[in-house]
């Protein structure tokens, strides 16, 4: 089969098939919209400026009667859809229920022009029969390596990779691991809403300096979090304050260190983060090196830096390269490494040169640019498909 160059096809032929991205995005996510504001929310909020977004979450098991979808508006063009199922059914029965709910949704919404956007391959179990205009897989993590991951996830991901028209990955190392599994795959590492986190710099200038050094972390505290590393820092530097911001999930809270110089602040709204981190002297990325962190690209890395905070991280591949490589972030493998790096940072009273390097590096990094580049690649995918169809 010959694939025509753009010049081989008439303008009318291309326009008739090249309709660009569908007007409606139906997203299937393993993350809840109101849990932690991260990659899906950043991207889909921006997509919603031009498209209608339906964000279908995993089910909650609280229905006392018939199963149903609840709808929650999170912006002019964003609707969060939550399946409510009754307790006590096995997995196969729940899939049947989810199929019925999605069928009812599709019929009532009467969506003739739509794309499926997947964050979880598990959603294929109830959505595979549909033929959307476009299938997008934004593979933000290696979900099969996470604690309590379903056994069938790897098999379903293989199926999704066959169905997908375009695949994005949440980091460079994840792209390197999967690039041979799809012909139209692109790496989009964690980006940043720079102007939001830069607010912390102004707040810090206006505040009275801390009487004690404050180190902080925000994010989900789960099986990726190095509890012992935090404990070691707290034990060896009782005069330092450590603030941990975020929900505790998939681990027993009783295992967390209870030192008097550690404050657990729980979940906080994304909008409040600049004010919180403005009180810190150093930001931490204390992740274990295990299967669940092998391919992660922490969004918090550029966010911390935009706030003007020195950062110390364990040697996560997508932090080491590029942030460690360009000496924007300090890298340490143990609590003692973190303490030594923090001592050096706290002793350095002239950070202007480092901050200039940070700002230069972050200048081209934004969620707006990521979103724009994704749309460009999606439209190129649709155009290429149209030209291929003409050539047949």
ABEGO torsion letter per residue (X at the ends): XBBBBAAABBAAAAAAABAEBBABBBBBBABBAABBBBAAAAAAAAAAAABBBBBBBBBBBABABBBBBBBBBAEAABBBBBBBBBBGBBAAAAAAAAAAAAAAAAAAAGBABBBBBBABAAAAAAAAABBBABBBBBBABBAAABBGBBAAAAAAAAAAAAABABBBBABAAAAAAAAAABABBBBBBBBBBAAAAAAAAAAAAABBBBABBBBBBBEBBBAABBAAAAAAAAAABAABBBBBBEBBBGBBAAABBABAABBBAEBBBAAAAAAAAAABABBBBBBBBBAAAAABBBAAAAAAAAAGBBBBBBBBAAAAOAAAAAGABBBBABAAAAAAAAAAAAABABAAAAAAAAAAAAAABBAAAAAAAAAAAAAAAAAAAAAAAAAX
